[in-house]
Amino acid sequence: MSVNPVNSVDSATLAGTHGEAGAAPLFEVERLASGYGRIPILGELSFAVRGGEHVGILGHNGMGKTTLLRTLTGHLPTTSGRVRFAGQDITHWSPTARAKAGIGYVPQGREIFPALTVRENLRVGCLLARGGEEDTIAGILELFPRLKAYLDRAGGALSGGEQQLLALARCLCAGPRIVLLDEPTEGIQPSIIDEIIDTLKDVARRRDLTILLVEQNLNFIASLSNRILILQKGTVTREIPPDVVHDPALLDEFVGIA
Ligand SMILES: Nc1ncnc2c1ncn2[C@@H]1O[C@H](COP(=O)(O)OP(=O)(O)OP(=O)(O)O)[C@@H](O)[C@H]1O
C-alpha cells in the first residue's frame, strides 16, 4: 500500500491521477499560510486538485481543516503563499468573487437560514446563479428529490441530515465547479449518511463536480474520495489512498489518526 509523505510544493506530484490527466490542476495551493490575527495556523501548505477529482482532508481536531477551507473561500485572508483556481491567481479575491468564479462552500454546521423556508433558502442560493431562478431550483430539485416535499417548511424544522442536503442544494444553485465541504456528517443520524454519500456521488457525476471534503467520518471520506490528504499542525504532511482508513493499524502507523 503506498502512503506518500508530502514534502515538496511540486503540484504535478500532488495532483494525483484522477480527473483530467495531463491538464493543469483546477485548484492549486502553494506554500499557503494563514491564521487569526497574529496567531499562525496554516503554514507551507501545498496541494493541487484536478478537475473531477474528489479529494478528502483528514486530521485531528484543531489541526486547521476549517481554517484551510475558510482561507480557500476568502473568508480568512492569506498571509503568504498562492492560491490558483482555473488558471487564475485568486489569492486575494473576496469570498463573493471566488463564489462567482465557481468555488462553492458548505460550511461546518451547514448554516442554512432556519427561519426561511426550504424554497427561500434555495432562492438565496440562486443570487449567484447564471440562469433564471425557477429553472435553477427545478433543476436542483431533480438532484435532491427529498426536498420537494419540504419546499414550504422552515429550514430549521428539517432534520440535521435534511438540512445538510438543503445546504448542499443551496450551494449548487450557483453552479459551482468545485465544492468545499466541511464535515457534512457532523451531528447527523447514521441513517441519512448513506443517502448523503449517494446524493453527492450522483450530483458530482451529473454536474461534473470537483470536491474537496473535510470529514472525520472515516467511512464517509473513504466512500467519496479518490485520495486523502493528511493535515497535521497546519500543513499537508501525507497523501494516502482511501482504503487505508479501513485498516486502523495502518492508519495509526502512517498518520497517527486511528
Ligand atoms: N476565530 C479564531 N480565533 C483564534 N483561533 C482560532 C479561531 N478559530 C479557530 N482557531 C484555532 O485555530 C486552530 C485550528 O482550528 P480549525 O477549526 O481550523 O481546526 P479543525 O482542524 O477544523 O478542527 P475541528 O476538527 O475541531 O473542527 C485551533 O487551534 C483553533 O483553536
The ligand as an SDF file (V2000), in Angstrom:
LIG
                    3D

 31 33  0  0  0  0  0  0  0  0999 V2000
  -11.5640   32.6260   15.3750 N   0  0  0  0  0  0  0  0  0  0  0  0
  -10.4440   32.0810   15.8660 C   0  0  0  0  0  0  0  0  0  0  0  0
   -9.5430   32.8290   16.5530 N   0  0  0  0  0  0  0  0  0  0  0  0
   -8.4040   32.2790   17.0340 C   0  0  0  0  0  0  0  0  0  0  0  0
   -8.0660   30.9690   16.8810 N   0  0  0  0  0  0  0  0  0  0  0  0
   -8.9240   30.1860   16.2140 C   0  0  0  0  0  0  0  0  0  0  0  0
  -10.1600   30.6890   15.6750 C   0  0  0  0  0  0  0  0  0  0  0  0
  -10.8050   29.6710   15.0590 N   0  0  0  0  0  0  0  0  0  0  0  0
  -10.0160   28.5790   15.2090 C   0  0  0  0  0  0  0  0  0  0  0  0
   -8.9030   28.8930   15.9040 N   0  0  0  0  0  0  0  0  0  0  0  0
   -7.8130   27.9750   16.2560 C   0  0  0  0  0  0  0  0  0  0  0  0
   -7.1990   27.5320   15.0490 O   0  0  0  0  0  0  0  0  0  0  0  0
   -6.7870   26.1700   15.1690 C   0  0  0  0  0  0  0  0  0  0  0  0
   -7.3660   25.3820   14.0010 C   0  0  0  0  0  0  0  0  0  0  0  0
   -8.7950   25.3900   14.1060 O   0  0  0  0  0  0  0  0  0  0  0  0
   -9.7090   24.7340   12.9960 P   0  0  0  0  0  0  0  0  0  0  0  0
  -11.1270   24.9940   13.3740 O   0  0  0  0  0  0  0  0  0  0  0  0
   -9.2460   25.1660   11.6620 O   0  0  0  0  0  0  0  0  0  0  0  0
   -9.3260   23.2040   13.1680 O   0  0  0  0  0  0  0  0  0  0  0  0
  -10.0500   21.9050   12.6230 P   0  0  0  0  0  0  0  0  0  0  0  0
   -8.9710   21.0030   12.1570 O   0  0  0  0  0  0  0  0  0  0  0  0
  -11.1140   22.2880   11.6470 O   0  0  0  0  0  0  0  0  0  0  0  0
  -10.7120   21.3410   13.9560 O   0  0  0  0  0  0  0  0  0  0  0  0
  -12.0950   20.5450   14.1870 P   0  0  0  0  0  0  0  0  0  0  0  0
  -11.8750   19.1800   13.6280 O   0  0  0  0  0  0  0  0  0  0  0  0
  -12.2220   20.5550   15.6880 O   0  0  0  0  0  0  0  0  0  0  0  0
  -13.1870   21.3180   13.5000 O   0  0  0  0  0  0  0  0  0  0  0  0
   -7.2720   25.6920   16.5220 C   0  0  0  0  0  0  0  0  0  0  0  0
   -6.1780   25.7500   17.4120 O   0  0  0  0  0  0  0  0  0  0  0  0
   -8.3250   26.7140   16.9200 C   0  0  0  0  0  0  0  0  0  0  0  0
   -8.3880   26.8810   18.3190 O   0  0  0  0  0  0  0  0  0  0  0  0
  1  2  1  0
  2  3  1  0
  2  7  2  0
  3  4  2  0
  4  5  1  0
  5  6  2  0
  6  7  1  0
  6 10  1  0
  7  8  1  0
  8  9  2  0
  9 10  1  0
 10 11  1  0
 11 12  1  0
 11 30  1  0
 12 13  1  0
 13 14  1  0
 13 28  1  0
 14 15  1  0
 15 16  1  0
 16 17  2  0
 16 18  1  0
 16 19  1  0
 19 20  1  0
 20 21  2  0
 20 22  1  0
 20 23  1  0
 23 24  1  0
 24 25  2  0
 24 26  1  0
 24 27  1  0
 28 29  1  0
 28 30  1  0
 30 31  1  0
M  END
$$$$
